[in-house]
């Protein structure tokens, strides 16, 4: 599942990089369906980072990988 998660994150990265940020995969807990990521660069300090995490990252991951239940910030 980790490979699938990384593939989805790679699709999101160009959008984040356009705003001066990026995203790193920290861990995948397959039992809980939880993905831990770290927003870096401008995204890490952005006041809208939680909205990005939930509305962009979590939505994309859940859409591509139904086993994912939540995305949390590291």
N, C-alpha and C positions, 0 to 999 in steps of 0.2 A: 504494500500500500504506500510505503514511503516514496517509491519511485513515481507513482501516480500523482501524489501530492506535489512533489517537486515539479512535475510536468505542468500542473495547473499554475503553480506559483511562477514558473517561467513565462507563462502567458500573460500574467498580471504585471510582471516586472517592468516592461516598457512604459506602461502608464505611470507607474510610480517614479521611474527614472526621469520621465519628462518633467516631473515636479521636483527633482533633485533628491529623491529618496530611493529606497529599495527595500527588499524584504529578504529575510534569511529564515530558513527552516531550522528550528531548534530540535523538535522531537515529534514523533507520532505515537500515540497510545492507541493501538488497534482495539484493545478491549473496551476502552471508554469511548472510542470514536473521537478522540480529542487531538487536535493539532496545535502545537505551540510554535509560534513564530515571533520574530523580532523585526520590528520596523526600524530601519536605520536611515542615516542621513537626515534630510529635511523632514521625512515622514516620522522619524523617531521623536522629534520635538514639536511636531505640528499639533495644535489644539484639536484638530479634527481626526487625529490618528485612530481613535476608537470607532468613529464612524466609518473610516476606511477599512478598518479591521473587520467590522461586522457587515457593512453594506457591500463591500467589494470582495474582500478576501474570503470571508466565511460563505457568502452567497455563491461565489464561483466554485469553491471546494465542494459544497453540498450539492450543487447542481451536477458536477462531474463525478463525484464520488459519494453516493447516497449513504455510505456507512459513516461518514463524518457527521458528528453531532454538534461539535462546537470548535471554535478557534479561539485560542487564548494568547495573550501577549506575554512574552518572556521578560 
